[in-house]
Amino acid sequence: MSQITDDYMQSMLKLLKPYTVVLLRATPKRKEPGADQIVWEHGRRLFELRRDRKLCIVCPTFTSNTSGVSGLMIFRTDTEETRKIMDDDPTIRAGIYTYDLFLVEGYPGDSLAK
């Protein structure tokens, strides 16, 4: 196994790119009648954003999750564009979810394991 040198680490740090992380949280409206259909359309929209290469990673949580977090998404877009995208999301407009944005950096090419 090769050693990770300081020079290697410095060269990798130059490759970091900005991403926006969205942390999605459910509100009590998530349990109201009709919410499932709106969440379904939210999912369709996420697939469109993935197709359009604005959204890199989508990680929904299980309904048994007690943290209050409903999902995590990593966008290629800056925080301003990501906020516009999220504010137009049907679940946000319906008050089913709220969200927090975080500007982060990541290495291009990183991905979830297959």
N, C-alpha and C positions, 0 to 999 in steps of 0.2 A: 504494500500500500504506500502510495507516495505521500510525502509530507506536505502539509499546507503551510507554505512559507509566507512571511510578511509581504514579499513582493507580489506573490500570487493574490493575496487578499487585497492589496492596494489596487492591482489591476482589475479585480472583480468589482470593487467599489465604484470604479469609473463607469461600469455598465448599468448601474441602478437606474431604473425608470420610475416615474411617478404613476401611481394608481390611486383610485379612491375605493375605500372599503365602506360598505353599507351594512349596518347592523339593524335588522328588522325586528320589531317587537309588536306582539299582538295586543290589541285593546280588548275590552269586554265585548265590543261589537263583533269580534271574530266568532262568537258563539251564537249570534243572532240568526234567525231564519234568512236564507238568501245569501249569506256570507260565502258559502262554499262556491257558488257560481261566480261570484266576484273574484275569489281567490283563484279559481280556474282560469279566468281571463287574465289575471295577474301572471299566472304561469305561462300562458300563451305569449304575453308581452315579453317575458324574460327570454323565451325561445327566439323571438324576433330580435331582441337586443344581442343575443349570442350570435345569431346568424349574421347580423350587421357588424359584428366584431367590436361592439362597444362594451360588452360584458364578457369577462374572461371566465369567471368561476361563479357557480351558484351552489350554495350549500344550505338546503332547507333543513330544519331540525324536526325531530319527531314530535308528535302531539303530546307525548308523555313527558316532554322536557319541562322542568319546573323552573328554569332560569328566567323565563319570560322572553327569551330570544327565540324568534321564529325562523331566522335565517341569516346568512352572511353572504354577501355578494362582493366580488371584486370587479370594478369597472376600469376600462382603459381610459375613460374620459376624466377630465379635470373636475374639481369639486363643483364648480358652477354649473357645468353641463349635467353632471350627475344629479345635482339638486333639482334641476329642471326635469330631468327624466323621472326622478322619484316623485316629484310633486304632481306629475301627470299620470302616475300609476293609479289604476282603478281602486286598489285597496287603500291607498293613501287618501284619495279623494273621498272614499266612503267612510274613512275613519276606522277601518278594520286593523290597519297597521300604522305604526309610527316608525321613524328611522333616525339613526345617527350616522353622520359621515365622518370619515377619517382619511386624511391624506397620508399615504404610505409610499414606500419605495420597494421595489422588488426587482428581481433579476429576470430579464426577458428569457423566455423558454422554460421557466419553472412551470410545473404542472402537477396535478394530482396523479398519484400512481395508477397505472392501468390495472 
